[in-house]
Amino acid sequence: MGTEQELLEIVKSALPSDKYRDIEFFSHGGTRVCYTARWGPGEGKKVIIKVDKPADTPRGIRHVERGCDTSNDMRRLAAMKEPENHHLATLIDWAEKSRDEVDLSVEPFFEGDSLEKIVGDPLNHNEFKQFGSQLIDCARYMMVDERMFHRDLKPSNLLIKRNGKIDLRVTDLANAAGMESRERKYLPTAGGHFVMDPLLIGKFTGQRRRYSQQSEMYAIGTNLYYALTGKYIFEYEPDANFAKSVATGESLLDSIGMLDREKHNTALEAALKKLPGFAKRYSSIFAGYAERYSAIIRKCLTVDEKSRYESIEKLAEDFEKATAPTFYERLATPLGITATAIVTGLTVLASALGTRLEDARKEKKKAEIAAQTYQKALEAEIEELRGRG
């Protein structure tokens, strides 16, 4: 067992042919293969079938040994109360321990592309706001309502449908785990190496840690930055023993191979300067532009633990505030007078008013000096008259 064709034959034999038709290969990842099929009476609906395949990488082998597989994925989905209301895939069928001891899960097919695939046509501001809100809502639902971590929130697991608005579907709960059942580990299961919280990597920190809300929010921050730029900031790869800035290739480890927190945060600040214009907000004529999403991403991705978000609720609150339009953004009118143009006009007006005020102050000062000079001259004349008298 192992090749795509061999797995396809297993899938066909495990699922009833009167319910599943036109089963075809769709895609594969590190530990699973996906097939599509038509399911149900008549023409039926398109579904996606997931099946485990032999792991062939250190991370994949480690995940399978820890029970991060299709069985875990479908059990987590089956236990959720309302995943479909919080941007998660749903389970519609399954086959446990079929031929060759393979588990299968069946989900509705989602007509969208992964965040990883759409970055060539970046999200605009309105799309980004919808994407970020839905991603944070999904994570909040899993952590607060279901008491569960996804633990693999990477761009390839975030499916997006763009049809005038954004519809997000978060997939692949093979790595998911309950929040109460965790132990301190030298390398907890933490998703792909681009979204892995470096503070979890004992090889680079010398510490054993539990996966936490901060770890999940690190992945969220990575996805927010990726959605804005189509790029990653960091790559931490403990199996290959390196950590680097994606932009410069500079190592983020010190001379003895441990995490250099200053280097990490310096690379973070450099990356935040490259965010698109709408990632900043115009606060006022006098204050100019201020941080908008960069402050949120910083609090997700910094390795300064005291500066990190402590809860998903606080992250959700800050993101909602950041997406709210400012007074100046509300000035846009149907006549095409944009907020930017109005702000520019106000800035010019303020500049002109400032010049006039400054001129008025100068004239007032001149008048005060002239009055003082006249007063002194008058006093001197009076004194002279008194001396003559």
PyMOL commands that set and color helices and strands:
alter all, ss='L'
color gray80, all
select helices_A, chain A and resi 4-14+58-65+70-79+83-86+99-101+115-118+125-145+155-157+198-200+202-205+213-229+261-272+277-279+293-301+305-307+312-323+329-331+339-388
alter helices_A, ss='H'
color red, helices_A
select strands_A, chain A and resi 20-28+32-39+45-52+93-95+104-108+113-114+148-149+158-162+166-170+177-178+234-237+242-245+280-284+288-291
alter strands_A, ss='S'
color yellow, strands_A
deselect
rebuild
show_as cartoon
